[in-house]
Amino acid sequence: MSTRVLLVEDDLRLAELVGEYLRASGLEVSHEASGALVVERVLSERPDVVILDLMLPGKDGLTILKELRPSCTVPVLMLTARTEEIDQVLGLELGADDYVAKPVSPRLLLARVKALLRRGDRDDERKVLGALTIDVGRREVMISGRPLELTTGEFDLLWVLARSAGQPVSRPDLLRDLRGIDYDGVDRSVDVRVSQLRRKLAEAGAPEIKTVRGVGYQLVAR
């Protein structure tokens, strides 16, 4: 079964270029140009991943993210202007799993989509840390027997930290594991994701993510 992608982009020329490249790479791509229709389409069509432009007619991408989360955990890759860091941060805070800056190359976009969907050889892995249970194959997190709803990006971050539970993981290592890029000293996506995950774990009463000054982040089981 092919991967289904919903491409949300009002630039029809760019949408056509990206769509053709993704289809040639074996993905099933549907397109939507109006922000007003995105939430309804995502909930009814249940794509495997959404590529979401932020500047859209009818309803902007940030509003769409706010309406989709937390009831829908479909991976969302947002497209944003290179200079609009505030949009990148807001998008991640509202539940986007990754972002790509415009102008965007279809090849890079495909790589990021595959990174979001990749499960590799870890599908049968399961880890228990105190009250926390992570099932990679099912993409499930349980705390004291109760499910914890996480976005794709939050789940992947938790898994990376859980593999090194009790040991700090550096920001550069997290960025390479989660986004496949080197840390440039500026990127804030990891910090935003840690903040989101830390809040959800605290509300559920299970493991704490500690900041190890000058080193990185560490998951501490309770």
C-alpha positions in Angstrom: 0.0 0.0 0.0 1.5 3.3 -1.1 2.0 6.2 1.3 -0.8 8.8 1.0 0.3 12.5 1.0 -2.0 15.5 1.2 -0.1 18.4 -0.3 -1.6 21.8 0.9 -0.2 24.5 -1.3 -1.9 27.5 -3.1 1.0 28.0 -5.5 -0.2 25.8 -8.2 3.1 25.7 -10.1 5.0 24.6 -7.0 2.3 22.1 -6.1 2.4 20.6 -9.6 6.2 20.3 -9.5 6.3 18.8 -6.0 3.3 16.5 -6.7 5.0 15.1 -9.9 8.2 14.4 -8.1 6.5 12.7 -5.1 4.4 10.5 -7.4 7.4 9.5 -9.4 8.9 8.4 -6.2 6.0 6.0 -5.5 3.8 8.2 -3.2 0.1 8.8 -3.7 -0.4 12.5 -3.7 -3.6 14.6 -3.4 -3.6 18.4 -3.5 -5.6 21.1 -1.8 -5.2 24.8 -2.4 -7.7 26.2 0.0 -7.0 26.3 3.7 -10.7 26.3 4.5 -11.0 22.7 3.4 -7.9 21.1 4.9 -9.1 20.0 8.3 -12.2 18.3 6.8 -10.1 16.5 4.2 -7.5 15.3 6.7 -10.2 13.9 9.0 -12.1 12.2 6.2 -9.2 11.0 4.0 -6.7 10.1 6.8 -3.5 10.7 4.8 -0.2 9.3 6.1 1.4 12.7 6.1 0.4 16.3 5.4 2.6 18.8 3.7 1.2 22.1 4.9 2.0 25.6 3.6 1.5 28.3 6.2 0.3 31.1 3.9 -3.0 29.9 2.5 -6.3 31.5 1.4 -9.4 30.8 3.5 -7.5 29.6 6.6 -3.8 29.9 7.4 -1.6 26.9 8.3 -1.2 27.8 12.0 -4.9 27.9 12.4 -5.2 24.5 10.7 -2.6 23.0 13.0 -4.5 24.4 16.0 -7.7 22.8 14.9 -6.1 19.4 14.0 -4.2 19.0 17.3 -4.5 17.2 19.6 -7.4 15.1 18.2 -5.4 14.1 15.1 -1.8 12.9 15.2 -1.1 12.6 11.5 2.5 13.7 10.8 2.5 17.3 9.5 5.5 18.8 7.6 5.0 22.5 7.3 6.4 24.8 4.6 7.5 28.3 5.8 9.5 31.3 4.5 13.2 31.1 5.4 13.2 34.3 7.4 10.0 33.7 9.4 11.5 32.0 12.5 8.5 32.9 14.6 6.3 30.9 12.2 8.6 27.9 12.6 8.5 28.1 16.4 4.7 28.7 16.5 4.2 25.8 14.0 6.2 23.4 16.1 4.4 24.6 19.3 1.1 24.0 17.7 2.0 20.4 16.7 3.9 20.4 13.4 6.4 17.5 13.3 9.0 19.2 11.1 9.4 22.2 8.7 11.1 23.0 5.5 12.0 26.5 4.4 10.9 27.9 1.0 12.2 27.9 -1.7 12.0 24.1 -1.3 13.5 21.4 -3.5 11.2 18.4 -4.1 14.2 16.1 -3.4 14.6 17.6 0.1 10.9 17.5 0.7 10.8 13.8 -0.2 13.7 13.1 2.2 11.9 14.8 5.1 8.6 13.0 4.3 10.5 9.7 4.4 12.2 10.7 7.7 8.8 11.3 9.3 7.5 8.0 8.2 10.6 5.9 8.6 10.3 3.0 11.1 13.4 1.1 10.0 14.2 -2.1 12.0 12.8 -0.8 15.2 9.2 -1.9 14.7 9.3 -4.7 17.3 11.1 -2.7 20.0 9.4 -2.0 23.3 10.9 -0.2 26.3 9.6 0.1 29.9 10.9 2.8 32.2 9.0 2.9 35.5 5.4 3.8 34.8 6.3 4.5 31.1 5.9 2.0 28.3 6.9 2.7 24.7 5.8 0.4 21.9 7.6 1.4 18.7 5.8 -1.0 16.4 2.4 0.3 17.5 3.6 3.9 18.0 2.0 3.8 21.5 3.0 5.3 24.8 1.4 4.2 28.0 1.8 5.7 31.4 0.6 3.6 34.3 -1.6 1.7 31.8 -3.2 4.9 30.4 -2.4 6.0 26.8 -0.6 9.2 26.2 -1.4 11.0 22.9 1.8 12.3 21.2 2.4 13.7 17.8 4.9 11.9 15.5 7.6 14.4 16.4 7.0 14.1 20.1 7.0 10.3 20.0 10.3 10.2 18.1 11.9 12.6 20.5 10.7 10.5 23.5 12.1 7.3 21.9 15.5 8.9 21.3 15.7 10.0 24.9 14.4 6.7 26.2 17.1 4.8 24.4 19.6 6.7 26.5 17.5 7.0 29.6 19.6 8.2 32.5 22.2 9.7 30.2 22.0 13.2 28.6 21.6 13.5 24.8 23.1 16.5 23.2 21.1 19.0 21.1 23.2 18.2 18.0 22.6 14.5 18.4 18.9 15.0 18.8 18.7 17.2 15.7 20.6 14.6 13.6 18.3 11.8 14.9 15.1 13.7 14.5 15.6 15.8 11.4 18.7 14.4 9.8 20.6 17.7 9.8 23.5 19.2 11.7 23.0 21.7 14.4 23.9 25.2 13.2 23.8 26.8 16.7 20.5 28.6 15.9 17.8 26.0 15.2 15.3 25.9 18.0 13.1 23.0 16.8 14.5 20.6 19.4 14.0 23.0 22.3 10.4 23.6 21.2 9.7 19.8 20.9 11.3 19.2 24.3 9.1 21.8 25.9 6.0 20.3 24.4 6.9 16.7 25.5 8.0 17.8 28.9 4.6 19.4 29.6 2.7 16.3 28.4 4.8 14.0 30.5 4.4 16.2 33.6 0.7 16.4 33.2 0.6 12.5 33.0 2.8 12.2 36.1 5.6 10.2 34.5 9.2 10.6 33.4 10.9 14.0 33.7 13.0 15.5 31.0 15.9 17.3 32.7 18.0 20.0 31.1 21.7 19.2 31.7 23.4 22.6 31.3 26.0 22.7 28.6 25.2 19.1 27.6 21.6 18.5 26.5 18.5 16.7 27.7 18.1 13.6 29.9 15.0 11.4 30.5 14.7 10.4 34.1 12.3 7.6 34.9 10.0 7.8 37.9 
